[in-house]
Amino acid sequence: MRDDYLREAHKIIPDANVLINVVSRRVKQLRRGARALVESLEKLSPEDIALREIIEGKISYELAS
């Protein structure tokens, strides 16, 4: 997992626990065959793809009340 992506995603989702949950759920989807919502010229791990999707606003989250 790239540190620069992690720092940028943490600015968008400041709660570390929520960030971990969002990334892990998206990684599971990607590993099951979901298509990435971002394009990259380099080969990225599913974790990095999930972080990039958060950074680029392709993934949002909602906290249950």
VMD Tcl script that draws the C-alpha trace (Angstrom):
set ca {
  {0.00 0.00 0.00}
  {1.44 3.32 -1.05}
  {1.94 5.83 1.76}
  {1.12 8.83 -0.43}
  {-2.26 7.32 -1.40}
  {-2.96 6.48 2.23}
  {-2.23 10.05 3.35}
  {-4.45 11.53 0.64}
  {-7.33 9.14 1.37}
  {-7.00 9.90 5.09}
  {-7.68 13.58 4.29}
  {-11.00 12.53 2.74}
  {-11.95 9.94 5.37}
  {-10.26 11.20 8.55}
  {-11.50 8.38 10.81}
  {-8.91 5.60 10.44}
  {-11.38 2.86 11.37}
  {-13.87 3.97 8.73}
  {-11.10 4.28 6.15}
  {-9.92 0.73 6.87}
  {-13.46 -0.61 6.57}
  {-14.15 1.20 3.29}
  {-10.86 0.06 1.77}
  {-11.22 -3.55 2.93}
  {-14.78 -3.82 1.59}
  {-13.71 -2.40 -1.78}
  {-10.66 -4.69 -1.94}
  {-12.95 -7.70 -1.46}
  {-15.12 -6.48 -4.33}
  {-12.09 -5.98 -6.58}
  {-10.71 -9.42 -5.78}
  {-14.08 -10.95 -6.66}
  {-13.87 -9.40 -10.12}
  {-15.36 -5.92 -9.77}
  {-13.92 -3.50 -12.26}
  {-11.74 -0.65 -11.02}
  {-13.30 2.81 -11.19}
  {-9.93 4.47 -11.89}
  {-7.38 3.95 -14.61}
  {-3.65 3.79 -14.07}
  {-0.65 3.34 -16.34}
  {1.09 1.39 -13.59}
  {0.05 -1.93 -12.08}
  {-1.65 -1.19 -8.76}
  {-2.58 -3.55 -5.95}
  {-6.28 -3.80 -5.06}
  {-5.55 -1.77 -1.91}
  {-3.99 1.05 -3.94}
  {-6.87 0.98 -6.42}
  {-9.35 1.34 -3.55}
  {-7.39 4.27 -2.11}
  {-7.22 5.97 -5.52}
  {-10.97 5.52 -5.92}
  {-11.50 7.27 -2.58}
  {-9.06 10.07 -3.47}
  {-10.75 10.68 -6.83}
  {-14.23 10.71 -5.29}
  {-15.38 7.52 -7.02}
  {-16.30 5.88 -3.70}
  {-18.33 7.45 -0.93}
  {-19.50 6.11 2.39}
  {-22.35 6.63 4.76}
  {-22.35 6.00 8.49}
  {-25.39 4.16 9.82}
  {-27.11 5.92 12.68}
}
mol new
graphics top color blue
foreach p $ca { graphics top sphere $p radius 0.5 }
foreach p [lrange $ca 0 end-1] q [lrange $ca 1 end] { graphics top cylinder $p $q radius 0.2 }
display resetview
